Amino acid sequence: MSESTEPGSYFVANYPPFDRWTAAAVPAVLEAFAESPTAAALGLYLHVPFCRKRCKFCYFRVYTDTSAADVERYSQGLAREAALVAQQPAVAGRTLKYVYFGGGTPSFLSVKQLEKLVAGLHASFGWNDAQEVTFECEPGTLSEPKVKALRSLGMTRISLGVENFDDSILEANGRAHLSGEIGRAWDWIKAADFPNTNVDLIAGMVGETLESWQRTVEKTLALEADSVTIYQMELPFNTTFVHDARESGAVAPVADWATKRAWVDYAFNRFTEQGYVVSSAYTLVRDPQRVHFRYRDMLWEGSDLLALGVASFGHLSGHHYQNATHWDEYLAAVEAGRLPVVRGLRPTQRELLIREVVLGLKRGSLDVERLRSKFGIDPLKEWAAQWRAFQQEGWLSQVHPGPVLSRAGLLRVDALLARFFEEPGTRVDR
């Protein structure tokens, strides 16, 4: 892997990769919705695609030029899609274990819009028994009444997209908020007494220096969040940074990978000095006995995930799927009473095993016995060559009884995972 940050996706979110999903798989996905339910845990993801501004590093489906009428129509579309999904045989009667409001910016919605949306969703999916309900927020979209409303609407984890505390860096990267809005928002969040609070940071943003990163780490420590999530800046192709670089012939001055890994390592050391525990390649928690990531853990261990909203990704009954990726296409489908699925993939059992291996490694270690029991294959034997190579290269601290990544391996885990991938033409269900 090149040490420079070249355009392209680095973060591994799923397996098989999204570029292997096709429209030809849609009939099979729709059949899966009509089948009997599986015994897997069930989660719900809702995509709220509205933002005040589009971050220059953002590659998600978002809309910034929206009206109240747009928000109302989309919210009604989400409620209609929820009703459609909830009545499918593979879903009906099942209890949600976790819910995740992502985006975009869910907190872009007003209190009245949020209350109406949640009421519409509850008509189809109650989440009173969910173990976790996470809601992403952008600091500048919050107010004290909105934060109180989120608490009363049943959100159990508030995740605040801080990214950085330096205004010049926030502006250079296209963030809508400035540092002064972070403190105000955090005071309201703390006062509302959510069961869990999370702060998101990004290491290696345009304009970042070691000194500015150290200041951001110290200011984040002062917030005393229940968890902190730190991503390393990447440059997916469909971002403003990459588009502008193509137009100008320049390259966005993003820190190289060695620098970003060093900065995350610095942050991990500072947080663990203050009592935090490393929970994955991206997360630290203050109290691992109390703070859990149900969304992450259940999803990475093969739960079903219902996807609501434009461009959302889901997984049901052994099938991956994605919703329509554009506004008109998505809304036309749900308003006509149709599930808005446009592509998918049915992974083989071996691909599902690989998926749980690569996602499990992102937590820093592999539960070999669980995988052996679930799939009937011993990951230690199946990928013995990979484990030997990882150990020789310094990426593992142990292999037996289960692989455990060293700090160096954890910090570059996404770059290592492709070693488990198989070529598309070798798909054999074995």
Sine and cosine of phi, psi and omega as CSV:
sin_phi,cos_phi,sin_psi,cos_psi,sin_omega,cos_omega
0.00,0.00,0.73,-0.69,0.05,-1.00
-0.91,0.42,0.61,-0.79,0.03,-1.00
-0.97,0.23,-0.36,0.93,0.05,-1.00
-0.97,0.23,0.44,-0.90,0.00,-1.00
-1.00,0.04,1.00,-0.06,-0.01,-1.00
-1.00,0.05,0.41,-0.91,0.08,-1.00
-0.85,0.52,0.65,-0.76,-0.01,-1.00
0.66,-0.75,0.29,-0.96,-0.03,-1.00
-1.00,0.08,0.68,-0.73,-0.03,-1.00
-0.92,-0.40,-0.70,0.71,-0.07,-1.00
-0.92,0.39,0.77,-0.64,0.03,-1.00
-0.99,-0.11,0.92,-0.38,-0.05,-1.00
-0.98,-0.20,-0.33,0.94,-0.09,-1.00
-0.30,-0.95,0.13,-0.99,0.12,-0.99
-0.47,-0.88,0.64,-0.77,-0.14,0.99
-0.88,0.48,0.37,-0.93,-0.06,-1.00
-0.84,0.54,0.40,-0.92,-0.07,-1.00
-0.88,0.48,-0.45,0.89,-0.04,-1.00
-0.95,0.31,-0.10,0.99,0.07,-1.00
-0.99,-0.10,-0.08,1.00,0.03,-1.00
-0.99,0.16,0.62,-0.78,-0.11,-0.99
-0.69,-0.72,0.34,-0.94,0.09,-1.00
-0.92,0.39,-0.44,0.90,-0.02,-1.00
-0.89,0.45,-0.35,0.94,-0.03,-1.00
-1.00,0.07,-0.11,0.99,-0.08,-1.00
-0.85,0.52,-0.72,0.69,0.02,-1.00
-0.83,0.56,-0.63,0.77,0.01,-1.00
-0.92,0.39,-0.61,0.79,0.05,-1.00
-0.89,0.45,-0.72,0.70,-0.01,-1.00
-0.90,0.44,-0.58,0.81,0.09,-1.00
-0.90,0.44,-0.60,0.80,0.02,-1.00
-0.89,0.46,-0.62,0.78,0.06,-1.00
-0.88,0.48,-0.50,0.87,-0.07,-1.00
-1.00,0.02,-0.05,1.00,-0.03,-1.00
-1.00,0.00,0.11,-0.99,0.05,-1.00
-0.91,0.41,0.46,-0.89,-0.05,-1.00
-0.95,0.32,0.43,-0.90,0.12,-0.99
-1.00,0.06,0.10,-0.99,0.04,-1.00
-1.00,-0.01,0.07,1.00,-0.04,-1.00
-0.93,0.37,0.43,-0.90,0.14,-0.99
-0.88,0.48,0.46,-0.89,-0.06,-1.00
-0.86,-0.50,0.77,-0.63,0.07,-1.00
-0.83,-0.56,0.17,-0.98,-0.03,-1.00
-0.70,-0.72,0.80,-0.61,0.10,-0.99
-0.90,-0.43,0.72,-0.69,0.03,-1.00
-0.85,-0.53,0.81,-0.59,-0.01,-1.00
-0.99,-0.16,0.88,-0.48,0.07,-1.00
-0.96,-0.29,0.97,-0.26,-0.27,-0.96
-1.00,0.01,0.26,0.97,-0.09,-1.00
-1.00,-0.09,0.62,-0.78,0.05,-1.00
-0.59,-0.80,0.45,-0.89,0.11,-0.99
-0.93,0.36,-0.64,0.77,0.05,-1.00
-0.62,-0.78,0.36,-0.93,0.11,-0.99
-1.00,-0.08,0.88,-0.48,0.06,-1.00
-0.88,0.48,0.58,-0.82,-0.08,-1.00
-0.94,0.34,-0.25,0.97,0.03,-1.00
-0.97,-0.25,0.06,1.00,-0.10,-0.99
-0.98,0.20,0.69,-0.72,0.04,-1.00
-0.84,-0.54,0.20,0.98,0.01,-1.00
-1.00,0.05,0.26,-0.96,0.07,-1.00
-0.98,0.22,0.96,-0.29,0.01,-1.00
-0.71,-0.71,0.38,-0.93,0.03,-1.00
-0.76,-0.65,0.74,-0.67,-0.05,-1.00
-0.94,-0.35,-0.34,0.94,-0.02,-1.00
-0.97,-0.24,0.98,0.21,-0.12,-0.99
-0.84,-0.54,0.47,-0.88,0.03,-1.00
-0.93,-0.38,0.18,-0.98,0.07,-1.00
-0.86,0.50,-0.56,0.83,0.02,-1.00
-0.92,0.39,-0.61,0.79,0.06,-1.00
-0.88,0.47,-0.73,0.69,-0.01,-1.00
-0.88,0.47,-0.67,0.74,0.00,-1.00
-0.90,0.44,-0.70,0.71,-0.01,-1.00
-0.90,0.43,-0.67,0.74,-0.02,-1.00
-0.92,0.40,-0.68,0.74,0.01,-1.00
-0.87,0.49,-0.66,0.75,0.07,-1.00
-0.90,0.44,-0.60,0.80,0.05,-1.00
-0.89,0.46,-0.68,0.73,0.05,-1.00
-0.87,0.50,-0.69,0.73,0.00,-1.00
-0.90,0.44,-0.63,0.78,0.03,-1.00
-0.92,0.39,-0.67,0.74,0.04,-1.00
-0.89,0.46,-0.66,0.75,0.04,-1.00
-0.85,0.53,-0.68,0.73,0.01,-1.00
-0.90,0.43,-0.65,0.76,0.03,-1.00
-0.88,0.47,-0.73,0.68,-0.05,-1.00
-0.92,0.39,-0.67,0.74,-0.09,-1.00
-0.90,0.44,-0.44,0.90,-0.03,-1.00
-1.00,0.01,-0.05,1.00,0.02,-1.00
-0.94,0.33,0.64,-0.77,-0.04,-1.00
-0.81,0.58,-0.56,0.83,-0.02,-1.00
-0.96,0.29,-0.16,0.99,-0.09,-1.00
-0.86,-0.51,-0.58,0.81,-0.16,-0.99
-0.80,0.59,0.77,-0.64,0.08,-1.00
0.99,0.10,-0.09,1.00,-0.02,-1.00
-0.99,0.14,0.47,-0.88,-0.02,-1.00
-0.99,-0.11,0.75,-0.66,0.06,-1.00
-0.95,0.30,0.75,-0.66,0.05,-1.00
-1.00,-0.05,-0.45,0.89,0.03,-1.00
-0.42,-0.91,0.42,-0.91,0.02,-1.00
-0.69,-0.72,0.62,-0.79,-0.01,-1.00
-0.68,-0.73,0.88,-0.48,0.11,-0.99
-1.00,-0.08,0.94,-0.35,-0.01,-1.00
-0.83,-0.56,-0.06,-1.00,-0.05,-1.00
-0.22,-0.98,-0.43,-0.90,0.28,0.96
0.83,0.55,-0.33,-0.94,-0.04,-1.00
-0.70,-0.72,1.00,-0.07,0.04,-1.00
-0.82,0.57,-0.57,0.82,-0.03,-1.00
-0.96,0.26,0.00,1.00,0.14,-0.99
-0.89,0.46,-0.51,0.86,-0.05,-1.00
-0.93,0.36,0.54,-0.84,0.07,-1.00
-0.96,0.27,0.20,-0.98,0.02,-1.00
-0.85,0.52,-0.72,0.69,-0.01,-1.00
-0.89,0.45,-0.64,0.76,0.03,-1.00
-0.91,0.42,-0.65,0.76,0.03,-1.00
-0.90,0.43,-0.70,0.71,-0.02,-1.00
-0.88,0.47,-0.65,0.76,0.00,-1.00
-0.93,0.37,-0.66,0.75,0.02,-1.00
-0.89,0.46,-0.75,0.66,-0.03,-1.00
-0.89,0.45,-0.63,0.77,0.04,-1.00
-0.88,0.47,-0.66,0.75,0.03,-1.00
-0.90,0.43,-0.62,0.78,0.02,-1.00
-0.94,0.35,-0.64,0.77,0.00,-1.00
-0.90,0.43,-0.43,0.90,0.04,-1.00
-0.89,0.46,-0.42,0.91,0.01,-1.00
-0.93,-0.36,-0.66,0.75,-0.05,-1.00
-0.78,-0.63,0.98,-0.20,0.18,-0.98
-0.98,0.19,0.56,-0.83,0.04,-1.00
-0.81,-0.59,0.50,0.86,0.02,-1.00
-0.90,0.45,-0.41,0.91,0.00,-1.00
-0.98,-0.18,0.08,1.00,0.00,-1.00
-0.93,0.38,0.60,-0.80,0.02,-1.00
-0.98,0.19,-0.30,0.95,-0.06,-1.00
-0.35,-0.94,0.71,-0.70,0.11,-0.99
-0.76,-0.65,0.95,-0.31,-0.10,-1.00
-0.98,-0.21,0.62,-0.79,-0.05,-1.00
-0.70,-0.71,0.86,-0.51,0.00,-1.00
-0.99,0.11,0.64,-0.77,-0.05,-1.00
-0.73,-0.68,0.56,-0.83,0.20,-0.98
-0.97,-0.26,0.79,-0.62,-0.16,-0.99
-0.77,0.64,-0.68,0.73,-0.08,-1.00
-0.95,0.31,-0.15,0.99,0.02,-1.00
-1.00,-0.08,-0.05,1.00,-0.09,-1.00
-1.00,-0.09,0.46,-0.89,0.15,-0.99
-0.64,-0.77,0.27,-0.96,0.00,-1.00
-0.87,0.49,-0.70,0.72,0.04,-1.00
-0.88,0.47,-0.59,0.80,-0.01,-1.00
-0.93,0.38,-0.67,0.74,0.02,-1.00
-0.89,0.47,-0.68,0.73,0.04,-1.00
-0.89,0.46,-0.61,0.79,0.02,-1.00
-0.90,0.43,-0.65,0.76,0.02,-1.00
-0.88,0.47,-0.63,0.78,0.04,-1.00
-0.90,0.43,-0.68,0.73,-0.03,-1.00
-0.95,0.30,-0.40,0.92,0.01,-1.00
-0.99,0.13,-0.01,1.00,0.14,-0.99
0.99,-0.16,0.22,0.98,0.05,-1.00
-0.95,0.31,0.76,-0.65,-0.04,-1.00
-0.97,-0.22,-0.38,0.93,0.08,-1.00
-0.75,-0.66,0.82,-0.58,0.13,-0.99
-0.98,-0.20,0.80,-0.59,0.02,-1.00
-0.92,-0.39,0.92,-0.40,-0.09,-1.00
-0.99,-0.13,0.86,-0.52,-0.01,-1.00
-0.99,0.16,0.98,0.18,-0.01,-1.00
-0.97,0.23,-0.79,0.62,-0.01,-1.00
0.93,0.36,-0.75,0.66,-0.02,-1.00
-0.28,-0.96,0.37,-0.93,0.01,-1.00
-0.96,-0.27,0.00,1.00,-0.04,-1.00
-1.00,-0.08,0.87,-0.49,-0.08,-1.00
-0.87,0.49,-0.62,0.78,-0.02,-1.00
-0.91,0.41,-0.58,0.82,0.04,-1.00
-0.95,0.31,-0.68,0.74,0.05,-1.00
-0.85,0.53,-0.70,0.71,-0.01,-1.00
-0.92,0.39,-0.67,0.75,-0.02,-1.00
-0.90,0.44,-0.46,0.89,-0.03,-1.00
-0.99,-0.16,0.10,0.99,0.10,-1.00
0.98,0.18,0.28,0.96,0.03,-1.00
-0.93,0.35,0.56,-0.83,-0.03,-1.00
-0.99,0.17,-0.44,0.90,-0.09,-1.00
-0.99,-0.16,0.30,-0.95,0.13,-0.99
-0.86,-0.50,0.18,-0.98,-0.17,-0.99
-0.87,0.49,-0.56,0.83,-0.02,-1.00
-0.88,0.47,-0.48,0.88,0.01,-1.00
-0.96,0.27,-0.37,0.93,-0.01,-1.00
-0.91,0.41,-0.76,0.65,-0.04,-1.00
-0.88,0.48,-0.69,0.72,0.01,-1.00
-0.88,0.47,-0.72,0.69,-0.02,-1.00
-0.89,0.46,-0.65,0.76,-0.05,-1.00
-0.93,0.37,-0.59,0.81,0.06,-1.00
-0.87,0.49,-0.67,0.74,0.02,-1.00
-0.92,0.39,-0.64,0.77,-0.01,-1.00
-0.91,0.42,-0.71,0.70,0.01,-1.00
-0.89,0.45,-0.65,0.76,-0.03,-1.00
-0.91,0.41,-0.48,0.88,-0.02,-1.00
-0.97,0.23,-0.25,0.97,0.11,-0.99
0.87,0.50,0.81,0.59,0.11,-0.99
-0.93,0.38,0.54,-0.84,0.04,-1.00
-0.85,0.53,-0.59,0.81,0.00,-1.00
-0.64,-0.77,0.61,-0.80,0.07,-1.00
-0.78,-0.62,0.62,-0.78,-0.01,-1.00
-0.74,-0.67,0.58,-0.82,0.10,-0.99
-0.87,-0.50,0.76,-0.65,0.07,-1.00
-0.99,-0.11,0.68,-0.73,0.12,-0.99
-0.77,-0.63,0.36,-0.93,0.10,-1.00
-0.78,-0.63,0.84,-0.54,0.04,-1.00
-1.00,0.00,0.76,-0.65,0.09,-1.00
1.00,-0.08,0.39,0.92,0.04,-1.00
-0.91,0.42,0.36,-0.93,0.04,-1.00
-0.84,0.54,0.79,-0.62,-0.02,-1.00
1.00,-0.04,-0.10,0.99,-0.02,-1.00
-0.93,0.37,0.59,-0.81,0.15,-0.99
-0.78,-0.63,0.22,-0.98,0.05,-1.00
-0.85,0.52,-0.67,0.74,-0.04,-1.00
-0.91,0.41,-0.68,0.73,0.00,-1.00
-0.92,0.38,-0.59,0.81,0.04,-1.00
-0.91,0.42,-0.66,0.75,0.02,-1.00
-0.89,0.45,-0.61,0.79,0.05,-1.00
-0.91,0.42,-0.66,0.75,0.02,-1.00
-0.89,0.46,-0.67,0.74,0.02,-1.00
-0.88,0.48,-0.71,0.71,-0.03,-1.00
-0.91,0.41,-0.65,0.76,0.02,-1.00
-0.93,0.37,-0.53,0.85,0.06,-1.00
-0.94,0.33,-0.65,0.76,0.07,-1.00
-0.84,0.55,-0.62,0.78,-0.03,-1.00
-0.91,0.41,-0.38,0.92,0.02,-1.00
-0.95,0.30,-0.43,0.90,-0.01,-1.00
0.84,0.55,0.72,0.70,0.06,-1.00
-0.92,0.40,0.44,-0.90,0.03,-1.00
-0.92,0.38,-0.49,0.87,0.07,-1.00
-0.53,-0.85,0.39,-0.92,0.04,-1.00
-0.74,-0.67,0.73,-0.69,0.03,-1.00
-0.90,-0.43,0.79,-0.61,-0.06,-1.00
-0.82,-0.57,0.89,-0.46,0.06,-1.00
-0.98,-0.22,0.45,-0.89,0.12,-0.99
-0.99,-0.10,0.78,-0.63,-0.07,-1.00
-0.85,0.53,0.76,-0.65,0.09,-1.00
-0.79,-0.61,0.12,-0.99,-0.06,-1.00
-0.76,-0.65,0.96,0.29,0.08,-1.00
-0.84,0.54,0.43,-0.90,-0.13,-0.99
-0.87,0.50,-0.63,0.78,-0.10,-0.99
-1.00,-0.02,0.78,0.62,0.06,-1.00
-0.87,-0.49,0.36,-0.93,0.02,-1.00
-0.88,0.48,-0.65,0.76,0.00,-1.00
-0.84,0.54,-0.73,0.69,-0.04,-1.00
-0.94,0.35,-0.64,0.77,0.03,-1.00
-0.87,0.49,-0.73,0.68,-0.02,-1.00
-0.91,0.42,-0.60,0.80,0.01,-1.00
-0.91,0.42,-0.62,0.79,0.04,-1.00
-0.91,0.41,-0.62,0.78,-0.01,-1.00
-0.93,0.36,-0.62,0.78,-0.10,-1.00
-0.99,-0.11,-0.30,0.95,-0.08,-1.00
0.99,0.14,0.05,1.00,0.02,-1.00
-1.00,-0.08,0.07,-1.00,0.04,-1.00
-0.83,-0.55,0.72,-0.70,0.03,-1.00
-0.87,0.49,0.77,-0.64,-0.08,-1.00
-0.97,0.23,0.93,0.36,0.04,-1.00
-1.00,-0.02,0.63,-0.78,0.00,-1.00
-0.83,0.55,0.50,-0.87,0.02,-1.00
-0.97,0.25,0.17,-0.99,-0.12,-0.99
-0.91,0.40,-0.61,0.79,0.01,-1.00
-0.88,0.48,-0.64,0.77,0.02,-1.00
-0.92,0.38,-0.70,0.72,-0.01,-1.00
-0.90,0.44,-0.66,0.75,0.04,-1.00
-0.89,0.46,-0.65,0.76,0.02,-1.00
-0.90,0.43,-0.63,0.78,0.00,-1.00
-0.93,0.36,-0.65,0.76,0.05,-1.00
-0.92,0.40,-0.63,0.78,0.04,-1.00
-0.87,0.50,-0.68,0.74,0.06,-1.00
-0.86,0.51,-0.72,0.70,-0.01,-1.00
-0.89,0.45,-0.71,0.71,0.03,-1.00
-0.84,0.54,-0.69,0.73,0.00,-1.00
-0.90,0.44,-0.68,0.73,-0.01,-1.00
-0.91,0.41,-0.67,0.75,-0.02,-1.00
-0.94,0.34,-0.65,0.76,0.01,-1.00
-0.93,0.38,-0.51,0.86,0.10,-0.99
-0.87,0.49,-0.49,0.87,-0.02,-1.00
-0.99,-0.11,0.24,0.97,0.13,-0.99
0.98,-0.18,-0.04,1.00,0.05,-1.00
-0.96,0.28,0.38,-0.93,0.03,-1.00
-0.86,-0.52,0.71,-0.70,0.05,-1.00
-0.94,0.35,0.83,-0.55,-0.08,-1.00
-0.96,-0.28,-0.36,0.93,0.05,-1.00
-0.25,-0.97,-0.09,-1.00,0.04,-1.00
-0.90,0.44,-0.22,0.98,-0.10,-0.99
-0.80,-0.60,-0.21,0.98,-0.20,-0.98
-0.80,-0.59,0.54,-0.84,0.16,-0.99
-0.77,-0.64,0.56,-0.83,0.02,-1.00
-0.78,-0.63,0.53,-0.85,-0.01,-1.00
-0.98,0.21,-0.63,0.77,-0.06,-1.00
-0.70,-0.71,1.00,-0.06,-0.07,-1.00
-0.91,0.42,-0.27,0.96,0.07,-1.00
-0.98,0.22,-0.39,0.92,-0.04,-1.00
-0.94,-0.34,-0.56,0.83,-0.10,-0.99
-0.99,-0.17,0.87,-0.50,-0.01,-1.00
-0.78,-0.62,0.36,-0.93,0.08,-1.00
-0.91,-0.41,0.99,0.16,-0.06,-1.00
-0.89,0.46,-0.67,0.75,0.01,-1.00
-0.83,0.55,-0.78,0.63,-0.02,-1.00
-0.89,0.45,-0.79,0.62,-0.16,-0.99
-0.93,0.38,-0.70,0.72,0.00,-1.00
-0.92,0.38,-0.66,0.75,0.00,-1.00
-0.89,0.45,-0.71,0.71,-0.04,-1.00
-0.94,0.34,-0.31,0.95,0.02,-1.00
-0.98,-0.21,0.27,0.96,0.18,-0.98
0.99,-0.15,0.35,0.93,0.04,-1.00
-0.93,0.38,0.34,-0.94,0.22,-0.98
-0.97,0.23,0.61,-0.79,0.02,-1.00
-0.73,-0.69,0.91,-0.41,0.06,-1.00
-0.99,0.13,0.76,-0.66,-0.06,-1.00
-0.94,-0.34,0.86,-0.51,0.06,-1.00
-0.92,-0.39,0.69,-0.72,0.09,-1.00
0.94,-0.34,0.23,-0.97,-0.05,-1.00
-0.89,0.46,0.75,-0.67,0.09,-1.00
0.92,0.38,0.16,0.99,-0.05,-1.00
-0.94,0.34,0.52,-0.86,0.04,-1.00
-0.96,-0.29,0.68,-0.73,0.02,-1.00
-0.67,-0.74,0.05,-1.00,0.02,-1.00
-0.52,-0.85,0.82,-0.57,-0.04,-1.00
-0.58,-0.81,0.78,-0.62,0.10,-0.99
0.77,0.64,0.68,0.73,0.04,-1.00
0.99,0.15,0.18,0.98,0.01,-1.00
-0.87,-0.49,0.73,-0.68,0.21,-0.98
-1.00,0.08,0.54,-0.84,0.09,-1.00
-0.43,-0.90,0.34,-0.94,0.07,-1.00
-0.72,-0.69,0.62,-0.78,0.08,-1.00
-0.97,0.23,0.25,-0.97,0.08,-1.00
-0.76,0.66,0.67,-0.74,-0.18,-0.98
-1.00,-0.09,-0.02,1.00,0.00,-1.00
-0.77,-0.63,0.51,-0.86,-0.10,-0.99
-0.76,0.65,-0.84,0.54,-0.09,-1.00
-0.90,0.44,-0.67,0.74,-0.02,-1.00
-0.90,0.44,-0.69,0.72,0.00,-1.00
-0.89,0.45,-0.79,0.61,-0.07,-1.00
-0.92,0.40,-0.58,0.82,0.03,-1.00
-0.87,0.49,-0.64,0.77,-0.02,-1.00
-0.92,0.38,-0.79,0.61,-0.08,-1.00
-0.94,0.34,-0.54,0.84,0.03,-1.00
-0.94,0.33,-0.37,0.93,0.07,-1.00
-1.00,-0.03,0.04,1.00,0.03,-1.00
0.99,0.14,0.42,0.91,-0.01,-1.00
-0.91,-0.42,0.59,-0.81,0.14,-0.99
-0.90,0.43,0.74,-0.67,-0.14,-0.99
-1.00,0.05,0.52,0.86,-0.05,-1.00
-0.95,0.30,0.74,-0.67,-0.03,-1.00
-0.84,-0.54,-0.28,0.96,0.09,-1.00
-0.37,-0.93,0.29,-0.96,-0.03,-1.00
-0.17,-0.98,-0.15,-0.99,0.01,-1.00
-0.26,-0.97,0.68,-0.74,0.14,-0.99
-0.97,-0.22,0.98,-0.22,-0.01,-1.00
-0.92,0.40,0.52,-0.86,0.16,-0.99
-0.95,0.30,0.22,-0.98,0.05,-1.00
-0.87,0.50,-0.60,0.80,0.02,-1.00
-0.91,0.41,-0.65,0.76,0.03,-1.00
-0.91,0.41,-0.58,0.81,0.06,-1.00
-0.92,0.40,-0.60,0.80,0.08,-1.00
-0.90,0.44,-0.72,0.69,0.02,-1.00
-0.86,0.51,-0.66,0.75,0.02,-1.00
-0.83,0.55,-0.72,0.69,-0.04,-1.00
-0.96,0.28,-0.44,0.90,0.09,-1.00
-0.93,0.38,-0.78,0.63,-0.10,-1.00
-0.94,0.34,-0.62,0.78,0.03,-1.00
-0.95,0.32,-0.60,0.80,0.04,-1.00
-0.89,0.46,-0.61,0.80,0.01,-1.00
-0.90,0.44,-0.42,0.91,0.04,-1.00
-0.91,0.42,-0.33,0.94,0.09,-1.00
-0.99,0.11,-0.17,0.98,0.07,-1.00
0.96,-0.27,-0.23,0.97,0.00,-1.00
-0.42,-0.91,0.25,-0.97,-0.07,-1.00
-0.85,-0.53,0.76,-0.65,0.07,-1.00
-1.00,0.08,1.00,0.04,-0.10,-0.99
-0.89,0.45,-0.66,0.75,-0.05,-1.00
-0.90,0.43,-0.64,0.77,0.03,-1.00
-0.89,0.46,-0.70,0.71,-0.01,-1.00
-0.92,0.38,-0.64,0.76,0.02,-1.00
-0.89,0.46,-0.67,0.74,0.00,-1.00
-0.93,0.37,-0.63,0.78,-0.07,-1.00
-0.97,0.25,-0.65,0.76,-0.14,-0.99
-0.94,-0.34,-0.17,0.99,0.00,-1.00
0.95,0.30,0.32,0.95,0.00,-1.00
-0.76,-0.65,0.68,-0.74,0.02,-1.00
-1.00,0.02,0.94,-0.34,-0.02,-1.00
-0.87,0.50,-0.48,0.88,0.00,-1.00
-0.92,0.40,-0.62,0.78,0.02,-1.00
-0.99,0.17,-0.66,0.75,-0.09,-1.00
-0.89,0.46,-0.60,0.80,-0.03,-1.00
-0.85,-0.52,0.65,0.76,-0.03,-1.00
-0.85,0.53,-0.62,0.79,-0.02,-1.00
-0.91,0.42,-0.64,0.77,0.02,-1.00
-0.91,0.42,-0.68,0.73,-0.02,-1.00
-0.90,0.43,-0.65,0.76,0.04,-1.00
-0.88,0.47,-0.69,0.72,-0.01,-1.00
-0.90,0.43,-0.69,0.72,0.01,-1.00
-0.86,0.50,-0.67,0.74,-0.02,-1.00
-0.92,0.40,-0.67,0.74,0.01,-1.00
-0.90,0.44,-0.55,0.83,-0.04,-1.00
-1.00,0.06,-0.09,1.00,0.06,-1.00
1.00,-0.03,0.22,0.97,-0.06,-1.00
-1.00,-0.01,-0.20,0.98,0.02,-1.00
-0.88,-0.48,0.61,-0.79,0.14,-0.99
-0.99,-0.10,-0.34,0.94,0.11,-0.99
-0.34,-0.94,0.38,-0.92,0.08,-1.00
-0.93,-0.36,-0.70,0.71,-0.03,-1.00
-0.95,-0.31,0.59,-0.80,0.02,1.00
-0.97,0.23,-0.20,0.98,0.08,-1.00
-0.47,-0.88,0.54,-0.84,-0.02,-1.00
-0.87,0.48,0.71,-0.70,0.09,-1.00
-0.78,-0.62,0.83,-0.56,-0.01,-1.00
-0.96,0.28,0.62,-0.78,0.19,-0.98
-0.94,0.33,0.18,-0.98,0.06,-1.00
-0.85,0.52,-0.67,0.75,0.01,-1.00
-0.88,0.47,-0.63,0.78,0.03,-1.00
-0.94,0.35,-0.64,0.77,0.00,-1.00
-0.89,0.46,-0.64,0.77,-0.06,-1.00
-0.94,0.33,-0.30,0.95,0.01,-1.00
-0.84,-0.54,0.38,0.92,-0.16,-0.99
-0.84,0.54,-0.64,0.77,-0.04,-1.00
-0.89,0.45,-0.47,0.88,0.04,-1.00
-0.98,0.22,-0.30,0.95,-0.03,-1.00
-1.00,-0.03,-0.40,0.92,-0.21,-0.98
-0.92,0.39,-0.45,0.89,-0.02,-1.00
-0.89,0.46,-0.29,0.96,0.02,-1.00
-0.92,0.39,-0.28,0.96,0.04,-1.00
-0.99,-0.11,-0.18,0.98,-0.05,-1.00
-0.94,0.34,0.46,-0.89,0.07,-1.00
-0.89,-0.45,0.48,-0.88,0.02,-1.00
-0.91,0.41,0.57,-0.82,-0.04,-1.00
-0.82,0.57,-0.55,0.83,-0.05,-1.00
-0.97,0.23,-0.04,1.00,-0.04,-1.00
-0.95,-0.30,0.40,0.92,-0.05,-1.00
-0.93,0.36,0.97,-0.23,0.04,-1.00
-0.77,-0.63,0.80,-0.60,-0.04,-1.00
-0.99,0.12,1.00,0.09,-0.06,-1.00
-0.77,-0.64,0.00,0.00,0.00,0.00
